[in-house]
Amino acid sequence: MIKKEQLQPYGNSGPIPLYAAAAEDRLFGWEQAVRVVRKNRRFIFLLASVLIASVVLVAFLMRDTFQPAARVQIDPPNHEISTLQEIEGIKIASDQDYLETQAQILQSEALAMRVIRHLRLDHNPDFVSKADQEQFGKEEARSSNSTPAVTRPNAFLQEQAALADQTPLESIALGVFQKRLSVTPVRNSRLIEVSYASHDPEVAQLVTNTLIEQFIEQSFHDRYTSTMESSGWLSSKLDEMRAKVERSNRAVSDYQRKFGLVESDEHDVPLGQLMSEVNHQLSEAQANRIESEAYVRMIDAGQAESIPAVRDNPLYQNLMTRLGDVRAQLAQAQAVYGDENSNVKKLQSEVRELAAQVEAERGRMVGRVRTSFGAAQAREQMMLGSREKLRSQMGDVSSHLVAYRMLKNEAMANAELYNTLQGRLKEAGIYAGLRTSNIHVVNLAAKLRKATAPHRGVIIGAGAMLSCFFAMTLAFVRESFDNTVRTPDDIKEWIGLPTLALIPHRKSDLEWNQNQTDDGEAMRELRAALCFSAGGVAPRVILVASGSAGEGRTSVATNLAMTLAKNGKTCLLDADLRKPLTMDFDGASNSSGLSQVLTGAITLDRALSRSAGTANFRILDGGPSQSNPGELIDSERMKSVVASLRKEFDYVVIDTPPAIPFSDARVVASYADAAVLVARYGRTTRRSLLRCAELLGRVGVAIAGVALNDIDPASEDFRYYNYGYNFHVAEKNQIPGQGKMELFSDAEFPETEKKKSAHA
C-alpha cells in the first residue's frame, strides 16, 4: 500500500508520488505477451489466414519463368597487330577490368538492338503487347516512308547510328529485354554467365544463344573494321611507294647504260658502306613515319577510338566502363528523385569527374601518338641530312660511280620500304580475316523443361511467416491503443497502486442475488485489505471515489459498508449532493438526508433513521438537491457531520461525486483516513485513474488501493491469476447458520447511474 507520507501534497517542486513515477518504469514481460496473444488469438488467426491465403493465391497466379544460362570465356586481347607466330604463342595475364568492360558490352543497347532486329522481337507479343503493336505499328509505317536515311562517311558510325535510331516498338522491346537480361561475371575466372528470363522456354533459349552469337560476331566485326581502317591509309601510300621504286630502278638502269658502269665490290669503299647503312636507317625511319602518320590522320578524322594505342589501353577501357556505370546510375536516380536530389547532384559531379579523366587519358594517348609521329619525322629528316652530308663528302671521287651507287642504294631503300609496308599490310589483312577470337563459348543455353521461377514453396513459406508476424504485431499495436485498466498488473505498472479486490461482472439484480457468494468474497477481500493496510488497524472513515461516472462507485461503497457492518456499526454516507440518492433499499422515498443536515433543516439523528435490514448498518443519503452543493460540502458543518459520525460509528464509508469533474471528493477526502479508488474493467482509462489518484493525493489522504469492478474471470486477462478458485471455494466454506449477505449492484441505483453518465 502507498503510505500517506508518500502522497503528501505536492506542487511544482514537491515530490512525485510513486504512482506517477511507476509509469516510467513499467515493463512488458513474456507473460503479458502471451496474454495479449491469447486474448487476440481470433483476430490473429483471421488476419493471418487472410494474408496467407492471399500469398498462396498470388504464388499460384504467378506465371512460370524459364531462365537458361550460357557461359563464355573471354581472354584479354592482343595489344597490337601481330604476326601469325605471335598470335599462336602470345600469353597475356588476366585483366579483370577488360572482363568487366565486356560484361557491360553484353548489356549494351547496341547489342540488344542487334538481337531484337535479328529475331524480330518488336513483333513478339511476349515483348510488345498487341495494343502497343496496333498503336505504334501505323506510326512506324508512316515514319519509315517519310524520314530520309542519313548517310555518314564512316561505316562504323553509320552502323551505330542505325542501331540508335529506334522505333517505338523497338524501344518497348528494348526495355523488356534489358529488364529480363542477366549478365554476371564469375568470380576468380574469365567466365561470364549470360541468362534471359521468359515465360516461354524456347524464347528464353533462343534469345540467350542469339545474344552470345551476336556478341561474338560484333567482336569479329569491330576488330576487322578497326584493322582495315588503320591499314586503309597504308594501302594508298603503298601505291605511291610502288611508283617511286619503279622510278628509282629506272634511273639506276639509265645511269648505268649512259656511263657504261660495271658493278664492283662495295665493301672496299668505306663511304659506300656508310651510305648503305644510312639508307637502311632512312628506310626504317620513313616506314615508322608513314605508320605514325596513318594513326595521326585517323585521330584527325575523329577515329581515335580505333587506333591500337587507345583501343587496347586497359586504364582507358576501365574509365569508360566506370563512366558508363555512373551514367546509368545517374539516369535511374534522375528518373526517381529528380534533378534537385543530393544523390543526383553527387552522381552528376562524379560523371563530370570521370568524363574529365577519360578525356585526359584520351588526350595523353593521342599526345603520345602525335609525339611518336613527330619523332619519326625528325628521324627521317636526320637520315636525309646524313645522306646528303655523305654525298657531299664523296666529292668528285669516282663521281659517276658514287652517283650510280647512290641511285642504286636509293632504289634499294625504296624497294625495301615498299616490301616492309606491303608485308605489314598483308599481315594486317590476314589478321583481320582470321576467325580466331579471344571469346570462347563454354556452353550455350539449353531448353529447360522445368521452370526456374517462381519458387512457390519459398514464397508461401516466407509469406506465411511474415503474415503471422504481421498479424501478431498488429495485435500488439491494437492492444497498445487500449488504454483502459484491465488487470491488477495494469494498475500496478501504470498507476503504482495495489489492487484491493476484484469484483466480478453481474448483468442484473437477479444475477447478483444468485451469486452472492462470489461478490461477498470480493467485498470480504476488500474489507481484509483495508483492515490490514495499516498494521492491522482498519481506517474508520473510508472514502470511495472514482475518476468519472459509471464505474460502479456507489455499488462498491454500499456493499463495502454492508460488509464492514459484520464487524461493527457502519454508516454509509452519500456525499453526492449534486445527484443524491433519495430512495431506500425497500423502494420507499426518503425526503431527508445530508443536504438538510448541512442546511440545518433537520438533525443528524433524524437523517440516520433508515436502515437496510441490518442492525449495525445505517445510511445517511444525500437528501433533496440543493442549488449550492459545492459550498455545503466545503463547510464547517460538513466537517462536523463527519466528526460526529466518526464518534458514533466504527466505520464510515463515504460515497462522493466523480473526483475529476468536481472538487467535492477532494474536500471530503481531507476528512477521511483512507481512500479506495474504483475502476471499471475495460472502461476506466489509465489516465483517468492516475488523474484521480493525483487529485486525492494532493489533499493528503492515504490511498489504500484500487477496487477493480465488473471483471470477467473467464477472460484471458485473468487466466493467469486463477481467481475462479477463490470465488467458488468460498461458497463451499460458508459458515453454517449465517444467512447469505444481501448485496446490491449498480442497477439497484438507477438514478445514480443516470447522474454518472451525465457527469462523465
NORPEQUI-V738956 format. One record per backbone hydrogen bond with DSSP energy under -0.5 kcal/mol. CO is the residue of the C=O (numbers start at 1). NH is the residue of the N-H. If there is no record, write none. Layout:
co:CO nh:NH
co:CO nh:NH
This chain:
co:1 nh:3
co:3 nh:6
co:4 nh:7
co:5 nh:8
co:17 nh:20
co:17 nh:21
co:18 nh:22
co:19 nh:23
co:21 nh:24
co:21 nh:25
co:22 nh:25
co:23 nh:26
co:27 nh:29
co:29 nh:33
co:30 nh:34
co:31 nh:35
co:32 nh:36
co:33 nh:37
co:34 nh:38
co:35 nh:39
co:36 nh:40
co:38 nh:41
co:40 nh:44
co:41 nh:45
co:42 nh:46
co:43 nh:47
co:44 nh:48
co:45 nh:49
co:46 nh:50
co:47 nh:51
co:48 nh:52
co:49 nh:53
co:50 nh:54
co:51 nh:55
co:52 nh:56
co:53 nh:57
co:54 nh:58
co:55 nh:59
co:56 nh:60
co:57 nh:61
co:58 nh:62
co:65 nh:452
co:65 nh:453
co:66 nh:198
co:68 nh:196
co:70 nh:194
co:71 nh:442
co:71 nh:443
co:72 nh:74
co:72 nh:192
co:73 nh:75
co:73 nh:440
co:80 nh:82
co:83 nh:87
co:84 nh:88
co:85 nh:89
co:86 nh:90
co:94 nh:96
co:95 nh:99
co:96 nh:100
co:97 nh:101
co:98 nh:102
co:99 nh:103
co:100 nh:104
co:101 nh:105
co:102 nh:106
co:103 nh:107
co:105 nh:108
co:108 nh:112
co:109 nh:113
co:110 nh:114
co:111 nh:115
co:112 nh:116
co:113 nh:117
co:114 nh:118
co:115 nh:119
co:116 nh:120
co:116 nh:121
co:120 nh:123
co:121 nh:124
co:123 nh:125
co:124 nh:127
co:124 nh:128
co:129 nh:133
co:130 nh:134
co:131 nh:135
co:132 nh:136
co:133 nh:137
co:134 nh:138
co:136 nh:140
co:137 nh:141
co:138 nh:142
co:139 nh:143
co:140 nh:144
co:141 nh:145
co:142 nh:146
co:143 nh:147
co:146 nh:148
co:149 nh:151
co:154 nh:158
co:155 nh:159
co:156 nh:160
co:157 nh:161
co:158 nh:162
co:159 nh:163
co:160 nh:164
co:161 nh:165
co:164 nh:166
co:167 nh:171
co:168 nh:172
co:169 nh:173
co:170 nh:174
co:171 nh:175
co:172 nh:176
co:173 nh:177
co:174 nh:178
co:175 nh:179
co:176 nh:180
co:177 nh:181
co:180 nh:197
co:182 nh:195
co:184 nh:193
co:186 nh:189
co:190 nh:74
co:191 nh:186
co:192 nh:72
co:192 nh:194
co:193 nh:184
co:194 nh:70
co:195 nh:182
co:198 nh:66
co:199 nh:201
co:200 nh:204
co:201 nh:205
co:202 nh:206
co:203 nh:207
co:204 nh:208
co:205 nh:209
co:206 nh:210
co:207 nh:211
co:208 nh:212
co:209 nh:213
co:210 nh:214
co:211 nh:215
co:212 nh:216
co:213 nh:217
co:214 nh:218
co:215 nh:219
co:216 nh:220
co:217 nh:221
co:218 nh:222
co:219 nh:223
co:220 nh:224
co:221 nh:225
co:222 nh:226
co:223 nh:227
co:224 nh:228
co:225 nh:229
co:226 nh:230
co:227 nh:231
co:228 nh:232
co:229 nh:233
co:231 nh:235
co:232 nh:236
co:233 nh:237
co:234 nh:238
co:235 nh:239
co:236 nh:240
co:237 nh:241
co:238 nh:242
co:239 nh:243
co:240 nh:244
co:241 nh:245
co:242 nh:246
co:243 nh:247
co:244 nh:248
co:245 nh:249
co:246 nh:250
co:247 nh:251
co:248 nh:252
co:249 nh:253
co:250 nh:254
co:251 nh:255
co:252 nh:256
co:253 nh:257
co:254 nh:258
co:255 nh:259
co:256 nh:260
co:256 nh:261
co:264 nh:266
co:265 nh:268
co:266 nh:269
co:268 nh:270
co:269 nh:273
co:270 nh:274
co:271 nh:275
co:272 nh:276
co:273 nh:277
co:274 nh:278
co:275 nh:279
co:276 nh:280
co:277 nh:281
co:278 nh:282
co:279 nh:283
co:280 nh:284
co:281 nh:285
co:282 nh:286
co:283 nh:287
co:284 nh:288
co:285 nh:289
co:286 nh:290
co:287 nh:291
co:288 nh:292
co:289 nh:293
co:290 nh:294
co:291 nh:295
co:292 nh:296
co:293 nh:297
co:294 nh:298
co:295 nh:299
co:296 nh:300
co:297 nh:301
co:298 nh:303
co:299 nh:302
co:303 nh:306
co:303 nh:307
co:304 nh:307
co:307 nh:310
co:307 nh:311
co:308 nh:312
co:310 nh:313
co:312 nh:314
co:313 nh:317
co:314 nh:318
co:315 nh:319
co:316 nh:320
co:317 nh:321
co:318 nh:322
co:319 nh:323
co:320 nh:324
co:321 nh:325
co:322 nh:326
co:323 nh:327
co:324 nh:328
co:325 nh:329
co:326 nh:330
co:327 nh:331
co:328 nh:332
co:329 nh:333
co:330 nh:334
co:331 nh:335
co:332 nh:336
co:333 nh:337
co:333 nh:338
co:334 nh:338
co:338 nh:341
co:341 nh:345
co:342 nh:346
co:343 nh:347
co:344 nh:348
co:345 nh:349
co:346 nh:350
co:347 nh:351
co:348 nh:352
co:349 nh:353
co:350 nh:354
co:351 nh:355
co:352 nh:356
co:353 nh:357
co:354 nh:358
co:355 nh:359
co:356 nh:360
co:357 nh:361
co:358 nh:362
co:359 nh:363
co:360 nh:364
co:361 nh:365
co:362 nh:366
co:363 nh:367
co:364 nh:368
co:365 nh:369
co:366 nh:370
co:367 nh:371
co:368 nh:372
co:369 nh:373
co:370 nh:374
co:371 nh:375
co:372 nh:376
co:373 nh:377
co:374 nh:378
co:375 nh:379
co:376 nh:380
co:377 nh:381
co:378 nh:382
co:379 nh:383
co:380 nh:384
co:381 nh:385
co:382 nh:386
co:383 nh:387
co:384 nh:388
co:385 nh:389
co:386 nh:390
co:387 nh:391
co:388 nh:392
co:389 nh:393
co:390 nh:394
co:391 nh:395
co:392 nh:395
co:394 nh:397
co:396 nh:398
co:396 nh:399
co:398 nh:402
co:399 nh:403
co:400 nh:404
co:401 nh:405
co:402 nh:406
co:403 nh:407
co:404 nh:408
co:405 nh:409
co:406 nh:410
co:407 nh:411
co:408 nh:412
co:409 nh:413
co:410 nh:414
co:411 nh:415
co:412 nh:416
co:413 nh:417
co:414 nh:418
co:415 nh:419
co:416 nh:420
co:417 nh:421
co:418 nh:422
co:419 nh:423
co:420 nh:424
co:421 nh:425
co:422 nh:426
co:423 nh:427
co:424 nh:428
co:425 nh:429
co:426 nh:430
co:427 nh:431
co:428 nh:432
co:429 nh:433
co:430 nh:434
co:438 nh:75
co:438 nh:440
co:440 nh:73
co:440 nh:442
co:443 nh:71
co:446 nh:448
co:453 nh:65
co:454 nh:456
co:455 nh:459
co:456 nh:460
co:457 nh:461
co:458 nh:462
co:459 nh:463
co:460 nh:464
co:461 nh:465
co:462 nh:466
co:463 nh:467
co:464 nh:468
co:465 nh:469
co:466 nh:470
co:467 nh:471
co:468 nh:472
co:469 nh:473
co:470 nh:474
co:471 nh:475
co:472 nh:476
co:473 nh:477
co:474 nh:478
co:475 nh:479
co:476 nh:480
co:477 nh:481
co:479 nh:482
co:481 nh:483
co:483 nh:686
co:485 nh:682
co:487 nh:491
co:488 nh:492
co:489 nh:493
co:490 nh:494
co:490 nh:495
co:491 nh:495
co:491 nh:496
co:491 nh:497
co:498 nh:500
co:498 nh:706
co:501 nh:503
co:501 nh:708
co:502 nh:504
co:503 nh:711
co:508 nh:512
co:509 nh:513
co:510 nh:514
co:511 nh:515
co:512 nh:515
co:513 nh:516
co:515 nh:519
co:516 nh:520
co:517 nh:521
co:518 nh:522
co:519 nh:523
co:520 nh:524
co:521 nh:525
co:522 nh:526
co:523 nh:527
co:524 nh:528
co:525 nh:529
co:526 nh:530
co:527 nh:531
co:528 nh:532
co:530 nh:533
co:532 nh:535
co:534 nh:537
co:536 nh:538
co:540 nh:542
co:540 nh:652
co:541 nh:543
co:541 nh:673
co:541 nh:674
co:542 nh:544
co:542 nh:654
co:543 nh:545
co:543 nh:676
co:544 nh:656
co:545 nh:678
co:546 nh:659
co:547 nh:660
co:547 nh:661
co:552 nh:556
co:553 nh:557
co:554 nh:558
co:555 nh:559
co:556 nh:560
co:557 nh:561
co:558 nh:562
co:559 nh:563
co:560 nh:564
co:561 nh:565
co:563 nh:566
co:564 nh:567
co:564 nh:568
co:569 nh:650
co:569 nh:651
co:570 nh:618
co:571 nh:573
co:571 nh:653
co:572 nh:574
co:572 nh:620
co:573 nh:575
co:573 nh:655
co:575 nh:577
co:577 nh:626
co:580 nh:582
co:581 nh:622
co:581 nh:623
co:582 nh:590
co:584 nh:587
co:588 nh:584
co:591 nh:624
co:593 nh:597
co:594 nh:598
co:595 nh:599
co:596 nh:600
co:596 nh:601
co:596 nh:602
co:597 nh:600
co:603 nh:607
co:604 nh:608
co:606 nh:609
co:610 nh:619
co:614 nh:617
co:616 nh:570
co:616 nh:618
co:617 nh:612
co:618 nh:572
co:619 nh:621
co:620 nh:574
co:621 nh:594
co:622 nh:595
co:626 nh:629
co:628 nh:632
co:629 nh:633
co:630 nh:634
co:633 nh:635
co:635 nh:639
co:636 nh:640
co:637 nh:641
co:638 nh:642
co:639 nh:643
co:640 nh:644
co:641 nh:645
co:642 nh:646
co:643 nh:647
co:644 nh:648
co:645 nh:649
co:651 nh:571
co:652 nh:542
co:652 nh:654
co:653 nh:573
co:653 nh:655
co:654 nh:544
co:655 nh:575
co:658 nh:662
co:663 nh:667
co:664 nh:668
co:665 nh:669
co:666 nh:670
co:667 nh:670
co:668 nh:671
co:668 nh:672
co:669 nh:672
co:673 nh:702
co:674 nh:543
co:675 nh:677
co:675 nh:704
co:675 nh:705
co:676 nh:545
co:677 nh:707
co:679 nh:709
co:680 nh:683
co:680 nh:684
co:684 nh:485
co:685 nh:689
co:686 nh:690
co:687 nh:691
co:688 nh:692
co:689 nh:693
co:690 nh:694
co:691 nh:695
co:692 nh:696
co:693 nh:697
co:694 nh:698
co:695 nh:699
co:696 nh:699
co:696 nh:701
co:697 nh:700
co:701 nh:703
co:702 nh:675
co:702 nh:704
co:703 nh:2
co:705 nh:677
co:706 nh:500
co:706 nh:501
co:706 nh:708
co:707 nh:679
co:707 nh:709
co:708 nh:503
co:709 nh:681
co:711 nh:505
co:711 nh:713
co:712 nh:715
co:715 nh:718
co:716 nh:719
co:718 nh:721
co:718 nh:722
co:718 nh:723
co:722 nh:725
co:722 nh:726
co:723 nh:727
co:724 nh:728
co:725 nh:729
co:726 nh:730
co:727 nh:731
co:728 nh:731
co:728 nh:732
co:729 nh:733
co:731 nh:734
co:735 nh:738
co:737 nh:739
co:741 nh:743
co:745 nh:748
co:746 nh:749
co:749 nh:753
co:750 nh:754
co:751 nh:755
co:752 nh:756
co:753 nh:757
co:754 nh:758
co:755 nh:759
co:756 nh:549
co:756 nh:760
co:757 nh:760
